[in-house]
């Protein structure tokens, strides 16, 4: 039986299609890559952010967040333990959202509206990470 031969355009199309999930995962993780880079380049601001949200000891928390976000993003993008990293980022994002975007405590106005939008955008990220984890678990062979 002879193998199927694909033309150059079919191979090129296949490569482009494989690029879509990679780009999607990279974009999904972009805030979790950009954030730590900003924290590293301005560590005093990272400490101030931890203090602002009442997280202490602030320097240790800043280092922990930096390492967590970078490692978890790398795992999601690479596919190694993707389900676990995506689940961890979902939980981290949910917790951070309830710490940082407490819109219900703000007076009605622009600041409250912006915080509410951010809150629900972050819930969207949580949902996306849960879908990534679920999709990755579906690919795993069933154990007997």
N, C-alpha and C positions, 0 to 999 in steps of 0.2 A: 504494500500500500504506500503510495507516495504522499509526502507531506504537503500541506497547503503552502503555496508560495504567495507572499504578500508583496504588493508593489510598494514603491517608495512612498507614495502618498498615504497608503494605509498604515505603514510603519510610522510615518511622521504624525499622522492623526492619533495613533495609539500613544505616542510619546506625549503629545499635547494633552490628551485625556488624563494621563498619569500625573501630569503637572498640576491639574486642577485640585486634587485632594491635598497635595503638598502646599500649594498656595493658600488654600482654605485654612489649613491648620496653622500655617505661619501667620496669617492675618488674625485668626482667632487668638493666637498667643502673643500678638504684637504688643499689647499693653503690658504683658507680663515679661517682656524682654526690654521694652523701652523704659518702663518704670525702674527696674533695678539699675540700668545704665545711668539714669538721671541720679538715682540715690548714690551710686558709687562716685559719680563726678562731683556731687555736692553732698558729702556725707553729713555735714552740720545741718543741712536742710532735712535730711532723712531723719536725723535724731529729733529735730524740731517737730516733724510730722508725727513721729511716735509719741512725743510728749503731748502734742495737741489732742491726740485721740486717747490719752491716758494709758498708753501701753508702756510698761516699764519692766526691766531696765531698758530704757530707750535705745542705747547703742547695741545691746544684744538683740533686741527685737528688730532693729533695722538690718543688722547682719543676717538674722534669720529669714526675714522677708526677702532680702536680696537673693540669698542662696536658694530658698524655696522656689521663688518665681522662675529663676533661671534654670534650675535643674528640672522642675516640673515641665516647663516649656520645652526643654530639650527632649524630654521623654515623650511628650505628646507628639512632637514633630518627627522624631526618629522612629516611633512605633514601638520602642522597647517599654514594656509595662504601660502602654498608652492608656489602658482602661483605668489603672490605678492613679496615674498622674492626672488624667482628665477628671476623675472623681475628686481627687484632692484639690485641684484648682476650682472645681465647682463649689466644694465646701468652703474653701478659703474665700472665694468671691462672695458667697452668701454671707459669711460672717463679717467680712470687710464692709459689705453693703449696709448691714444693720448697724455697724459701728460708725461709718463715715457719712451715710446719706439718710439721716433721720429727719426726713422732710416734715413729718407730722409734728415735730417740735418747733418748727419755724412759723413765723407769722405769715399770713396770706400775702403773696406778692411775688416778685421776680425771683428772689433767692429760693423761696419754697418751690416754685415751679421748676426751676433748674435742678434742684435737689431731687424732686420727684421724678423728673425725666431721667436723671442719672441712676436713680434707684431702680427704675423699671428696665433701663438699658442693661444694668448689671444683672438683673434677673434673667434677661435674655442670654447673657453670657453663661450664666449658670445652666440654663436649659441647653445651650449649645454644647457645653462640656459634658453634660449628662448624656446627650445623644452620641457624642464621640466615644464615651466610655461604653455605652450600650452597644454601639456598632462594633467596637473592638471585641467585646465579649462574644458577640454573635459569630465572629470569625474563628473563635477558639474551638478546637475539636472537643466534643463531649467526652467526659471521663466516665469510665464504667466502674 
